[in-house]
Amino acid sequence: MKVQTIIEKKLTTAFSPDYLLVENESHMHNVPAGSEMHFKVQIVASDFDGETLIKRHRAINKVLEHELSNSIHALSIHAFTQQEWSIRNGQVIDSPVCHGGGK
């Protein structure tokens, strides 16, 4: 099973998000074609109501502990409450261009 699919399933099971987007950004880095090592997660869930940003990140990292230890090299997390997501109009900043290699 693809790493991206595993991430999507685990986060959906753990948080029942209102919105979830998992993007494989490996193609933006100096890695072999088809790699699944760099991911960006955008997640909106009521579980994050009243939680600090660090607690949200820790909760996501805990759910993805196995993948972070084995297959994920980089994980960008954008975790919001529904209210925060509405204020942002469903927008997050683009990931920066990789400066670590030939891309």
Backbone as CSV, one residue per row, in Angstrom:
resi,resn,N_x,N_y,N_z,CA_x,CA_y,CA_z,C_x,C_y,C_z
1,MET,0.842,-1.180,0.000,0.000,0.000,0.000,0.888,1.245,0.000
2,LYS,0.491,2.256,-0.752,1.259,3.487,-0.832,1.287,4.206,0.514
3,VAL,2.403,4.852,0.806,2.563,5.590,2.058,1.486,6.678,2.159
4,GLN,1.206,7.363,1.075,0.191,8.411,1.089,-1.170,7.851,1.514
5,THR,-1.527,6.699,1.016,-2.794,6.062,1.370,-2.822,5.687,2.849
6,ILE,-1.720,5.182,3.355,-1.618,4.825,4.773,-1.819,6.067,5.637
7,ILE,-1.165,7.159,5.272,-1.310,8.410,6.022,-2.770,8.850,6.025
8,GLU,-3.395,8.838,4.859,-4.795,9.256,4.749,-5.702,8.395,5.627
9,LYS,-5.511,7.090,5.584,-6.357,6.175,6.369,-6.156,6.378,7.868
10,LYS,-4.905,6.482,8.293,-4.628,6.637,9.720,-5.180,7.954,10.261
11,LEU,-4.991,9.046,9.519,-5.490,10.341,9.988,-7.013,10.393,9.974
12,THR,-7.622,9.772,8.987,-9.088,9.725,8.926,-9.645,8.934,10.101
13,THR,-9.040,7.813,10.401,-9.481,6.980,11.522,-9.300,7.703,12.851
14,ALA,-8.169,8.357,13.032,-7.850,8.993,14.310,-8.641,10.276,14.563
15,PHE,-8.888,11.059,13.521,-9.450,12.400,13.731,-10.815,12.648,13.088
16,SER,-11.295,11.768,12.234,-12.552,12.004,11.495,-12.606,13.453,10.987
17,PRO,-11.638,13.834,10.181,-11.528,15.246,9.793,-12.673,15.736,8.908
18,ASP,-12.941,17.027,9.030,-13.888,17.698,8.135,-13.242,17.890,6.766
19,TYR,-11.921,18.001,6.764,-11.158,18.173,5.530,-9.793,17.548,5.741
20,LEU,-9.331,16.823,4.742,-7.994,16.231,4.786,-7.425,16.206,3.389
21,LEU,-6.222,16.730,3.259,-5.483,16.652,2.008,-4.060,16.237,2.346
22,VAL,-3.631,15.122,1.791,-2.264,14.639,1.963,-1.605,14.708,0.600
23,GLU,-0.550,15.501,0.515,0.163,15.675,-0.755,1.558,15.081,-0.662
24,ASN,1.896,14.266,-1.635,3.251,13.748,-1.745,4.076,14.811,-2.468
25,GLU,4.974,15.453,-1.745,5.805,16.508,-2.318,7.217,16.029,-2.626
26,SER,7.407,14.736,-2.666,8.731,14.168,-2.924,9.306,14.633,-4.256
27,HIS,8.424,14.834,-5.243,8.884,15.262,-6.569,9.582,16.625,-6.531
28,MET,9.391,17.379,-5.445,10.004,18.695,-5.313,11.410,18.619,-4.716
29,HIS,11.858,17.420,-4.434,13.139,17.217,-3.757,14.051,16.330,-4.589
30,ASN,15.300,16.277,-4.192,16.296,15.507,-4.912,16.248,14.044,-4.462
31,VAL,15.194,13.361,-4.901,14.995,11.944,-4.575,14.618,11.212,-5.857
32,PRO,14.731,9.896,-5.865,14.363,9.149,-7.073,12.894,9.347,-7.447
33,ALA,12.608,9.299,-8.729,11.223,9.419,-9.218,10.353,8.359,-8.547
34,GLY,9.145,8.740,-8.202,8.215,7.818,-7.577,8.375,7.674,-6.072
35,SER,9.280,8.442,-5.487,9.517,8.350,-4.042,8.311,8.842,-3.248
36,GLU,8.172,8.314,-2.048,7.151,8.758,-1.102,7.852,9.021,0.228
37,MET,8.490,10.182,0.309,9.279,10.511,1.487,8.947,11.871,2.086
38,HIS,8.432,12.783,1.284,8.136,14.147,1.715,6.639,14.404,1.542
39,PHE,5.964,14.746,2.657,4.521,14.927,2.599,4.088,16.230,3.249
40,LYS,2.976,16.738,2.750,2.311,17.907,3.322,0.897,17.468,3.693
41,VAL,0.523,17.715,4.946,-0.805,17.354,5.437,-1.569,18.620,5.786
42,GLN,-2.759,18.741,5.237,-3.697,19.791,5.617,-4.885,19.073,6.230
43,ILE,-5.187,19.388,7.481,-6.251,18.686,8.180,-7.056,19.659,9.024
44,VAL,-8.371,19.507,8.950,-9.309,20.312,9.727,-10.157,19.336,10.529
45,ALA,-10.113,19.463,11.859,-10.850,18.516,12.690,-11.287,19.162,13.998
46,SER,-12.433,18.743,14.486,-12.938,19.263,15.759,-12.050,18.813,16.924
47,ASP,-11.275,17.757,16.732,-10.330,17.307,17.771,-9.335,18.408,18.137
48,PHE,-9.121,19.356,17.258,-8.136,20.406,17.486,-8.708,21.618,18.216
49,ASP,-10.016,21.642,18.427,-10.638,22.750,19.161,-10.001,22.867,20.545
50,GLY,-9.508,24.054,20.865,-8.921,24.309,22.176,-7.516,23.762,22.369
51,GLU,-6.956,23.127,21.356,-5.607,22.553,21.463,-4.568,23.508,20.867
52,THR,-3.409,23.553,21.486,-2.327,24.369,20.950,-1.783,23.719,19.674
53,LEU,-1.070,24.497,18.900,-0.479,23.988,17.668,0.462,22.821,17.947
54,ILE,1.255,22.929,18.986,2.207,21.854,19.296,1.478,20.565,19.689
55,LYS,0.364,20.678,20.402,-0.405,19.480,20.763,-1.033,18.837,19.535
56,ARG,-1.458,19.648,18.587,-2.014,19.124,17.341,-0.946,18.344,16.582
57,HIS,0.239,18.948,16.467,1.340,18.303,15.752,1.751,17.011,16.452
58,ARG,1.822,17.052,17.770,2.199,15.850,18.518,1.185,14.729,18.309
59,ALA,-0.093,15.082,18.280,-1.135,14.074,18.077,-0.996,13.427,16.703
60,ILE,-0.735,14.235,15.690,-0.558,13.713,14.330,0.713,12.870,14.251
61,ASN,1.793,13.369,14.843,3.045,12.600,14.847,2.877,11.258,15.556
62,LYS,2.085,11.218,16.614,1.834,9.964,17.334,1.099,8.968,16.436
63,VAL,0.094,9.445,15.716,-0.666,8.576,14.813,0.237,8.029,13.703
64,LEU,1.169,8.846,13.249,2.050,8.454,12.135,3.437,8.013,12.613
65,GLU,3.533,7.628,13.862,4.816,7.265,14.470,5.587,6.224,13.659
66,HIS,4.924,5.173,13.241,5.595,4.110,12.489,6.145,4.650,11.159
67,GLU,5.320,5.396,10.437,5.741,5.923,9.134,6.877,6.930,9.292
68,LEU,6.820,7.754,10.336,7.880,8.738,10.574,9.205,8.051,10.920
69,SER,9.129,6.891,11.528,10.341,6.150,11.886,10.890,5.321,10.733
70,ASN,10.062,5.062,9.727,10.468,4.132,8.686,10.492,4.684,7.267
71,SER,9.505,5.445,6.871,9.434,5.813,5.453,9.316,7.306,5.174
72,ILE,8.847,8.087,6.126,8.684,9.523,5.899,9.951,10.254,6.326
73,HIS,10.493,11.041,5.421,11.667,11.850,5.719,11.261,13.237,6.208
74,ALA,10.204,13.801,5.620,9.756,15.143,5.984,8.234,15.195,5.963
75,LEU,7.670,15.862,6.985,6.222,15.986,7.086,5.880,17.419,7.465
76,SER,5.190,18.102,6.577,4.699,19.455,6.831,3.250,19.335,7.284
77,ILE,2.953,19.882,8.464,1.613,19.735,9.043,0.935,21.096,9.133
78,HIS,-0.288,21.158,8.609,-1.136,22.344,8.724,-2.443,21.850,9.335
79,ALA,-2.571,21.997,10.669,-3.717,21.458,11.404,-4.574,22.601,11.935
80,PHE,-5.853,22.589,11.577,-6.747,23.691,11.905,-8.049,23.220,12.534
81,THR,-8.662,24.137,13.279,-10.053,23.955,13.682,-10.908,24.421,12.505
82,GLN,-12.185,24.112,12.547,-13.078,24.555,11.472,-13.119,26.082,11.398
83,GLN,-13.136,26.738,12.545,-13.163,28.202,12.575,-11.889,28.782,11.952
84,GLU,-10.736,28.253,12.308,-9.472,28.729,11.736,-9.446,28.525,10.231
85,TRP,-9.943,27.385,9.801,-9.966,27.059,8.373,-10.854,28.047,7.621
86,SER,-11.991,28.385,8.213,-12.914,29.339,7.590,-12.280,30.722,7.474
87,ILE,-11.587,31.149,8.515,-10.916,32.456,8.498,-9.865,32.507,7.389
88,ARG,-9.189,31.392,7.149,-8.141,31.317,6.121,-8.720,31.092,4.724
89,ASN,-10.045,30.938,4.637,-10.703,30.632,3.367,-10.144,29.359,2.737
90,GLY,-9.769,28.399,3.573,-9.269,27.121,3.074,-7.929,27.217,2.373
91,GLN,-7.129,28.188,2.747,-5.838,28.399,2.081,-4.674,28.157,3.037
92,VAL,-3.637,27.507,2.548,-2.373,27.386,3.273,-1.261,27.847,2.340
93,ILE,-0.134,28.177,2.927,0.978,28.640,2.098,1.578,27.473,1.325
94,ASP,2.125,27.777,0.171,2.801,26.757,-0.628,4.087,26.349,0.063
95,SER,4.485,25.130,-0.142,5.754,24.649,0.391,6.888,25.317,-0.362
96,PRO,7.989,25.594,0.344,9.119,26.231,-0.330,9.803,25.269,-1.286
97,VAL,10.505,25.822,-2.235,11.290,25.037,-3.171,12.475,24.446,-2.424
98,CYS,12.772,23.200,-2.693,13.878,22.510,-2.050,15.211,23.103,-2.524
99,HIS,16.089,23.354,-1.568,17.421,23.868,-1.913,18.489,22.809,-1.696
100,GLY,18.038,21.552,-1.480,18.988,20.498,-1.135,19.428,19.625,-2.292
101,GLY,19.245,20.052,-3.493,19.662,19.188,-4.586,19.186,19.678,-5.929
102,GLY,19.157,18.768,-6.857,18.978,19.099,-8.263,17.585,19.390,-8.743
103,LYS,16.636,19.765,-7.911,15.280,20.053,-8.392,15.043,21.540,-8.525
